[in-house]
């Protein structure tokens, strides 16, 4: 039998429907791959018994002609999504061995459609990081290596475990969350597809909050088609989430392969930042040429407030994080470190439970929200955020259908290379992605080539609100031109 883990999600779906193999066989193949790849540290919890039970149930439904759109498809879930009866920690000591008694809306919809839970995937603590080095379970190792080197590389963050697992064929797809690039940047670093949908497209209910006005769930997959299939199940209105938008969910897969002829693609001049590597510039130009060859029209555009996006993001996101993380105090659940009184217990618990990066962002957020600084920092940042959003609105109003940019300023870097004394160096990884979150727009990262050391590089497509279908059409055009990327297997 063909290596079942090498199939795309769409191929596996078709094979299950044709009864070429069973959901249990497909699941067992992935469980074996997970066991052989534990050195990558992609999974923080494996759920083999639950996976096999879900696969057997899927086989029964398929046999009765009742299989859903994801019947028997094995996936991984970022450890930020609450999974009923399965430990959910946000990869933080402060949540200890927390086991939710409820299911996040996104994962509930995946199980409704027949998907199989393989386990929980590693991420930066509370999704705060760009390299998956802040997790209390240790860093994830990128399945890609530089040519001629065995140095361990980061998979990007915060959804590094999800990206690494999909790239290494340890699941057919995975959930992620994106607050400032945490789906698109890891997808770029691992040579796979990742989409941050429009804010409000997927419910945030049951997802551990980082920055509530920025967080959005989305899928990782190895192809644009697979990402479209997953997003259809993940998306939808949820009355439990007041920011969830009540509008129909399109058949995203139908957009894959659709002609892009006549589409106007904006190329923003502000994304040509100082010091950008020549290979990123070359990749960007190549992507533009592929779209032009497919019949799209290229238009130079201006997004003048792009240069203010990163500092604005690193005021707004920590401010919201400091508020959201106030609930972790050792009183009702998770870690508790005793003290002589309740204040000392709070202090001891939070000092022991939060890692350095989370503590840094909570302190920044508390500072910018404090009396005397609120107007100078937080209020001003919100005004700039409005200007960033207006930049995109002006471009789209002028007839641009989507914007093409690089996804990251570089390929994956080594573990420990940027986790030093200066956090700003790490924050600069988000320079191309944070504008999308600030404006609430959909953004798709799609592999487009490799650098001189053989590491994946990706392009980003930014769309109008709720026009993910346009991104899937354009993304598939790039995918067809660039080809798919797969890391050479070294871990087993």
matplotlib code that plots the C-alpha trace (Angstrom):
import matplotlib.pyplot as plt

x = [0.0, 1.1, 2.5, -0.8, 0.9, 2.1, -1.4, -2.9, -6.1, -8.1, -6.5, -7.1, -10.8, -11.2, -9.4, -11.7, -14.8, -13.6, -12.8, -9.3, -8.2, -10.0, -10.0, -8.4, -5.6, -5.1, -5.1, -2.7, -0.2, -0.2, 0.1, 3.2, 4.7, 4.1, 5.9, 8.9, 9.1, 8.9, 12.4, 10.6, 8.5, 5.5, 2.9, 2.7, 0.0, -0.9, -4.4, -4.1, -7.0, -9.4, -8.0, -8.7, -12.2, -13.0, -11.6, -13.7, -16.8, -15.9, -15.5, -19.0, -20.5, -18.7, -20.0, -23.5, -23.1, -23.2, -19.6, -19.2, -16.8, -13.9, -14.9, -11.8, -9.3, -6.6, -5.7, -3.8, -5.1, -3.0, -2.9, -4.8, -8.1, -10.2, -10.8, -13.3, -11.7, -8.3, -5.6, -5.3, -2.5, -1.7, 1.8, 2.1, 2.9, 0.2, -2.5, -0.7, -2.9, -6.1, -8.7, -11.6, -15.2, -16.2, -15.1, -14.1, -16.6, -13.9, -12.9, -16.5, -17.3, -14.3, -15.5, -19.1, -17.7, -15.9, -12.3, -10.1, -8.1, -4.5, -3.3, -2.5, 0.2, 3.0, 2.9, 4.5, 3.2, -0.2, 0.7, 3.3, 6.3, 7.5, 9.7, 7.9, 10.8, 8.6, 6.6, 6.9, 7.2, 10.4, 10.9, 9.6, 12.2, 11.6, 11.6, 13.6, 17.4, 19.8, 21.7, 24.8, 23.9, 22.2, 21.6, 18.2, 15.9, 12.7, 9.4, 8.1, 5.5, 3.3, 1.7, 5.0, 3.9, 1.0, 3.2, 5.9, 3.4, 1.8, 5.1, 6.5, 3.4, 2.3, -1.3, -3.2, -4.0, -4.0, -5.6, -3.7, -4.4, -3.0, -2.8, 0.1, 1.3, 1.2, -0.3, 1.3, 4.9, 5.2, 3.6, 6.2, 9.1, 7.9, 6.9, 3.2, -0.1, -1.7, -4.5, -5.7, -9.3, -11.2, -11.7, -15.0, -15.0, -14.2, -15.5, -13.0, -15.2, -13.2, -9.8, -7.4, -7.3, -4.2, -5.4, -9.1, -9.5, -6.7, -6.9, -8.4, -8.4, -7.4, -6.0, -2.6, -2.4, 0.1, -1.9, -4.2, -7.1, -6.6, -6.6, -9.9, -11.5, -10.5, -11.6, -15.1, -15.6, -13.9, -15.8, -19.3, -21.4, -21.4, -23.8, -21.4, -18.9, -20.1, -17.4, -18.5, -20.1, -23.4, -23.0, -23.0, -19.8, -18.9, -17.6, -14.0, -12.8, -14.8, -12.6, -9.5, -8.6, -10.8, -9.3, -7.6, -7.7, -8.6, -7.9, -6.0, -3.1, -1.6, 2.1, 2.7, 5.9, 6.2, 6.9, 10.3, 12.0, 15.6, 17.9, 15.4, 17.4, 17.8, 16.3, 13.0, 12.8, 13.4, 10.8, 8.3, 9.0, 8.7, 5.3, 4.0, 5.2, 3.3, 0.1, 0.6, 1.2, -2.1, -3.9, -3.9, -3.0, -0.3, -0.7, 1.7, -0.1, 0.7, -0.1, 1.5, 0.9, 2.6, 5.8, 3.8, 2.1, 4.7, 5.1, 1.3, 0.8, 3.2, 1.2, -2.3, -1.5, 0.3, -2.5, -5.2, -3.0, -2.5, -6.2, -6.9, -4.2, -5.5, -7.8, -4.8, -4.3, -4.1, -7.6, -9.9, -7.8, -4.3, -1.1, -1.3, 1.8, 1.0, 1.7, 1.1, -1.9, -4.0, -1.9, 1.3, -0.4, -1.3, 2.3, 3.9, 1.6, 2.0, 5.8, 6.2, 3.5, 4.3, 7.5, 9.8, 8.1, 4.6, 5.7, 7.4, 4.2, 1.9, 4.1, 4.2, 0.5, -0.2, 2.1, 0.4, -3.0, -2.0, -3.1, -1.0, 0.1, -3.2, -3.7, 0.0, 0.3, -2.9, -5.3, -2.8, -2.1, -5.8, -6.0, -3.0, -4.7, -7.7, -5.4, -3.8, -7.3, -8.2, -5.1, -6.4, -10.0, -8.7, -6.7, -9.7, -12.1, -9.7, -10.4, -7.6, -8.8, -5.8, -2.4, 0.8, 3.7, 6.5, 5.3, 8.5, 11.7, 13.8, 13.8, 13.7, 16.5, 18.3, 17.0, 18.5, 19.7, 17.2, 16.0, 18.7, 18.6, 16.9, 13.3, 12.9, 15.0, 12.4, 9.5, 10.8, 9.8, 6.2, 6.9, 5.0, 2.1, 0.8, -1.0, -3.4, -4.5, -4.7, -7.1, -9.0, -8.3, -7.8, -4.2, -2.8, 0.8, 1.7, 5.1, 6.9, 10.4, 13.6, 16.5, 20.2, 20.4, 17.4, 14.9, 11.3, 10.2, 6.6, 4.5, 1.5, -1.8, -4.0, -7.7, -10.8, -12.9, -14.6, -13.1, -11.0, -12.2, -10.1, -7.0, -7.5, -7.8, -4.6, -2.8, -3.4, -2.0, 1.2, 1.2, 0.9, 3.8, 6.1, 5.3, 5.0, 7.8, 8.6, 11.5, 14.0, 13.2, 16.1, 14.3, 13.6]
y = [0.0, 3.6, 5.5, 6.8, 9.8, 11.1, 11.6, 15.1, 15.6, 15.6, 12.4, 10.7, 11.9, 10.4, 7.1, 6.8, 7.4, 4.7, 2.4, 2.0, 2.0, 2.5, 5.5, 3.2, 2.3, 6.0, 6.9, 4.1, 5.2, 8.7, 7.5, 5.4, 8.5, 10.5, 8.0, 7.9, 11.7, 12.6, 14.2, 17.1, 17.8, 18.8, 17.0, 17.8, 15.2, 12.2, 10.7, 7.3, 5.6, 8.5, 8.7, 5.0, 5.2, 8.2, 6.5, 3.4, 5.5, 7.3, 3.9, 2.9, 6.2, 5.9, 2.3, 3.5, 6.4, 9.0, 10.2, 13.9, 16.1, 15.2, 11.7, 9.7, 12.6, 12.6, 16.1, 17.8, 20.6, 23.5, 23.3, 26.6, 25.0, 23.6, 19.9, 18.3, 15.7, 16.2, 18.3, 21.9, 24.0, 26.8, 25.3, 27.2, 26.0, 28.1, 25.9, 22.8, 19.7, 21.6, 19.4, 21.3, 20.1, 21.8, 21.9, 24.9, 25.7, 25.2, 21.8, 20.8, 21.6, 19.5, 16.5, 17.1, 16.7, 13.5, 14.5, 12.4, 13.9, 12.7, 14.9, 18.4, 20.4, 22.5, 26.3, 29.3, 29.9, 31.6, 32.1, 34.7, 34.1, 33.9, 30.7, 28.2, 28.6, 29.9, 26.7, 25.1, 21.8, 23.0, 24.1, 22.5, 21.5, 22.4, 19.2, 21.3, 21.6, 23.8, 22.1, 20.3, 21.2, 19.4, 22.5, 22.6, 25.3, 26.9, 26.1, 29.7, 30.6, 30.6, 27.7, 25.9, 22.5, 22.6, 23.7, 21.1, 18.3, 19.0, 19.5, 16.3, 14.3, 13.7, 14.8, 15.7, 19.1, 21.1, 24.0, 27.2, 30.7, 33.9, 37.1, 38.8, 36.1, 32.9, 30.8, 32.5, 32.8, 29.1, 28.0, 30.0, 28.5, 24.9, 25.0, 24.5, 26.5, 28.5, 30.9, 33.5, 34.1, 37.4, 38.4, 37.0, 34.2, 31.5, 31.4, 32.3, 30.5, 27.9, 29.2, 30.5, 34.2, 36.2, 39.5, 39.3, 41.9, 40.3, 36.5, 34.3, 30.6, 29.0, 25.8, 24.5, 22.1, 20.9, 22.3, 25.2, 22.8, 21.1, 24.4, 25.3, 22.0, 22.5, 26.2, 25.3, 23.1, 25.5, 28.7, 29.7, 31.9, 31.1, 32.9, 32.2, 34.6, 38.1, 38.9, 36.0, 37.1, 35.7, 35.1, 32.0, 29.9, 29.5, 26.3, 27.4, 24.3, 25.4, 28.5, 26.4, 26.2, 29.2, 31.6, 34.7, 36.5, 40.1, 40.3, 43.4, 42.5, 45.3, 45.4, 47.7, 49.8, 50.1, 46.4, 46.9, 47.4, 48.3, 45.3, 42.9, 39.9, 39.9, 36.4, 37.6, 40.5, 38.0, 35.6, 38.5, 39.5, 35.9, 35.5, 38.7, 37.3, 34.0, 35.9, 38.1, 35.1, 33.7, 36.9, 39.0, 42.7, 44.1, 47.5, 49.4, 50.6, 52.5, 51.5, 54.5, 53.4, 50.0, 51.4, 52.1, 48.6, 46.7, 49.2, 49.7, 45.9, 45.6, 48.1, 46.8, 43.0, 43.2, 45.5, 43.0, 40.1, 41.7, 41.9, 38.4, 36.8, 38.4, 35.4, 33.1, 33.6, 30.2, 30.4, 28.2, 26.0, 25.3, 26.0, 27.3, 28.3, 29.0, 32.2, 33.7, 35.6, 35.8, 38.6, 36.6, 33.5, 35.5, 36.9, 33.5, 31.7, 34.1, 34.4, 30.6, 29.9, 32.5, 32.3, 35.3, 36.3, 36.2, 38.2, 40.7, 41.2, 41.4, 44.1, 46.1, 45.8, 46.8, 49.8, 51.1, 50.8, 52.5, 55.9, 58.6, 56.4, 55.2, 58.2, 58.4, 54.8, 52.6, 55.3, 56.6, 53.0, 52.4, 55.6, 54.4, 51.0, 52.7, 54.4, 51.1, 49.7, 52.7, 52.2, 48.8, 50.1, 52.8, 50.3, 47.9, 50.8, 51.6, 48.2, 46.1, 42.5, 41.3, 42.4, 40.3, 40.6, 38.4, 36.3, 36.7, 38.7, 35.5, 31.7, 29.8, 30.6, 28.4, 27.6, 30.1, 32.4, 35.2, 34.3, 36.4, 39.6, 41.8, 40.8, 43.3, 41.2, 38.4, 40.8, 41.9, 38.5, 39.8, 42.8, 41.5, 39.9, 42.2, 44.7, 41.9, 41.4, 45.1, 45.5, 42.2, 41.0, 37.5, 36.5, 33.4, 32.1, 29.8, 28.2, 29.8, 28.5, 28.0, 30.1, 29.4, 27.0, 25.0, 26.3, 27.2, 30.7, 31.9, 34.6, 36.2, 37.2, 39.7, 39.9, 41.9, 41.1, 37.7, 37.1, 34.1, 32.5, 35.0, 34.1, 30.4, 31.0, 33.1, 30.9, 27.8, 29.7, 30.3, 26.7, 25.3, 27.5, 26.9, 23.3, 21.7, 21.5, 18.5, 18.2, 15.4, 12.9, 12.8, 12.2, 8.5]
z = [0.0, -0.7, 2.3, 3.6, 5.3, 1.9, 0.7, 0.6, 2.5, -0.7, -1.9, 1.5, 1.4, -2.0, -1.0, 2.0, 0.0, -2.5, 0.4, -0.9, 2.7, 6.0, 8.4, 11.0, 8.6, 7.8, 11.5, 12.4, 9.7, 11.2, 14.8, 13.7, 12.0, 15.1, 17.3, 14.9, 14.8, 18.5, 18.2, 16.4, 19.6, 17.5, 19.7, 23.4, 23.9, 21.7, 21.8, 20.1, 21.8, 21.1, 17.5, 16.8, 18.4, 16.2, 13.1, 13.7, 14.1, 10.8, 9.1, 10.3, 9.0, 5.7, 5.3, 5.9, 3.4, 6.1, 6.2, 6.6, 4.5, 6.8, 7.7, 8.8, 8.2, 11.0, 12.2, 14.9, 17.2, 18.5, 22.3, 22.4, 21.5, 24.4, 23.8, 26.1, 28.3, 26.7, 28.5, 27.2, 28.6, 26.0, 26.6, 29.9, 33.3, 34.8, 33.2, 34.5, 33.8, 33.0, 31.3, 29.8, 30.3, 27.0, 23.4, 21.3, 18.5, 15.8, 16.9, 17.6, 14.0, 12.8, 14.8, 13.5, 10.0, 10.9, 11.5, 13.8, 16.7, 16.7, 19.6, 20.8, 19.1, 20.6, 20.4, 22.0, 25.5, 25.2, 21.5, 22.4, 20.2, 16.6, 16.9, 19.2, 21.7, 24.6, 25.1, 28.5, 26.7, 24.9, 21.3, 18.2, 15.6, 12.0, 9.8, 7.2, 7.4, 5.7, 2.9, 4.3, 7.9, 10.8, 12.8, 14.4, 13.0, 14.4, 12.6, 13.3, 15.8, 17.6, 15.8, 15.3, 16.3, 13.8, 11.0, 11.7, 12.0, 8.7, 6.9, 8.4, 7.4, 11.1, 10.3, 7.1, 8.5, 11.7, 13.4, 14.3, 15.5, 14.1, 16.2, 14.3, 11.8, 13.9, 11.0, 8.0, 9.4, 10.5, 7.2, 5.3, 7.5, 6.9, 3.2, 3.7, 3.3, 6.0, 6.0, 8.5, 7.7, 8.0, 11.7, 12.7, 10.1, 12.6, 16.2, 19.0, 21.6, 23.5, 22.2, 24.9, 24.3, 23.6, 22.1, 21.5, 18.8, 16.7, 17.3, 14.6, 14.0, 10.7, 9.1, 8.0, 5.1, 2.5, -0.4, -1.1, -1.8, 1.5, 3.3, 1.6, 2.6, 6.3, 6.4, 5.2, 8.3, 10.7, 9.6, 10.5, 12.8, 16.5, 18.9, 21.7, 20.1, 19.8, 17.2, 15.0, 11.7, 10.7, 7.0, 4.8, 4.5, 0.8, -0.8, -0.6, -2.5, -5.5, -5.8, -6.2, -9.9, -10.8, -13.3, -12.0, -15.3, -15.0, -11.2, -10.1, -7.7, -5.6, -5.0, -2.0, -2.2, 1.6, 1.9, 0.2, 3.6, 4.2, 4.3, 2.8, 1.3, -2.4, -2.6, -0.9, -3.4, -6.3, -5.0, -4.7, -8.3, -9.5, -7.8, -9.5, -12.8, -12.2, -11.5, -14.5, -16.7, -15.5, -16.7, -13.5, -13.7, -11.5, -9.9, -7.7, -4.5, -1.4, 2.2, 3.9, 7.5, 7.1, 8.7, 11.9, 12.0, 14.1, 16.9, 17.0, 17.2, 20.0, 22.0, 21.2, 21.6, 25.0, 26.3, 25.5, 26.7, 30.1, 30.5, 29.2, 31.3, 34.6, 35.0, 35.6, 39.3, 40.9, 42.5, 40.4, 38.1, 37.0, 38.9, 42.5, 44.4, 48.1, 49.9, 53.3, 52.0, 48.8, 47.2, 47.8, 46.4, 43.2, 42.9, 43.5, 41.1, 38.3, 38.7, 38.6, 36.0, 33.3, 31.2, 30.5, 27.2, 28.7, 31.7, 29.4, 27.4, 30.5, 32.0, 28.7, 28.4, 32.0, 31.5, 28.3, 30.0, 33.2, 34.3, 32.6, 29.8, 28.3, 26.1, 25.1, 24.0, 23.8, 22.6, 20.0, 18.8, 18.3, 16.1, 14.0, 13.7, 12.2, 9.6, 8.7, 8.1, 6.0, 3.8, 2.8, 2.3, 0.0, -2.1, -2.4, -3.2, -6.1, -7.6, -6.3, -5.7, -3.6, -2.4, -2.9, -0.5, 1.0, 3.9, 6.0, 5.8, 5.8, 5.8, 9.1, 11.5, 14.1, 17.5, 20.0, 17.2, 18.0, 21.5, 23.1, 25.1, 22.5, 21.9, 19.1, 16.8, 17.2, 16.8, 13.4, 12.0, 12.1, 9.9, 6.9, 8.7, 11.5, 9.2, 8.2, 11.8, 12.6, 9.6, 10.3, 6.7, 5.3, 4.6, 2.9, 3.0, 0.1, -0.6, -3.6, -3.6, -1.6, -0.6, -1.3, 1.6, 0.4, 3.0, 2.1, 1.3, 0.9, -0.5, 1.2, -0.4, 1.4, 0.4, 0.9, 4.0, 3.6, 0.2, 1.1, -2.2, -4.2, -2.1, -2.7, -6.5, -6.5, -4.1, -6.2, -9.3, -7.3, -6.1, -9.6, -10.8, -7.8, -7.1, -3.7, -1.1, 1.0, 3.6, 3.3, 6.1, 8.6, 11.9, 11.7]

ax = plt.figure().add_subplot(projection="3d")
ax.plot(x, y, z, "-o")
ax.set_aspect("equal")
plt.show()
